[in-house]
Amino acid sequence: MSRNSATEKYRILFVANEPLYFYLQRAPLVREAVGLGLEVHIATPSGRKLAELQALGSTVHIWQLSRTSIGLLTNPRALLT
């Protein structure tokens, strides 16, 4: 699969169950990915540090996933959000 670097960016999606801890632990990784020219997306429930995650240059998608679920099949609402 080839990409035309002039028109398309590579994308990366991070899935986090808690935006605060994702920010505290992964902000340098997001910064580096954005600096390398990747299009960074983060799927996470609403919570603290969402604005800071966006300020790093990422796109934040609010995705409600129960922290107690053991998978997508046991939490079908997660697939609909």
N, C-alpha and C positions, 0 to 999 in steps of 0.2 A: 504494500500500500504506500503510495507516494503522496506527498502533500506539496502544494505550491506555497512555500513559506511567505511569499509576498501577499497572499490573500487569505490563508488559513493559519490558525494557531492550533497547537496541540492543547487539549483540555485535560484537566485532572479534576476529579471529584473526590472530596473528603466527606465521609459520613461520620458525624460526631453525635454522641448522645447527650452532651452537655457543652454548650458554647463557651462557658467560662473556662473550664478546664482545657478545652481544645485551644483556646486563645493562649492560656498560660503556658501550655506545653508545645504547641505547634506553630505559634506566630513566626518564629524564625524560618521554618520550613515553607510557610505560605509566602513570606517575603522573598525568599530565594526563588521559589517557583515563579512568582510574578516577575521578578528581576530577570529571569531566564526567558521571559516572553510567553510563558504558559498562561492559558486562560483558566483561572482557578475558581472552582465552585465548591461551596460548603453546604451540605444538607444537614440541618440540625434543628432541634426544637427551639422555640423562642426562649429567650433568657438574657442574662447579662452578657455584655461584650459583643453583641451583634454589630453595633456601629463600628467598634474597633476592628472587627474582622473585615468589614467592608472597607474601612480606611486603609487596610493593607493592600487593597487592590483586588479583592476577591468578590465574587457574587454569592450572596447568602440566600439560600432557599429554606424557608421554614417548612420543616417536615416533622410531623408529630409521630413519634415512635415511642411506644411505652418502654420505659427503662426495665420493666420486669418481664417483657416478652422474651421468648427464646428463639424467635424467628419470624419472618414475614408471614408464614402460613398461619401462625397463631395470632397474628395481629393484622387482619385483612384491611382495616381502616388505613394503615400506613401506605398501602398500595394506591389508595384513592386520593391521597393528599398531594 
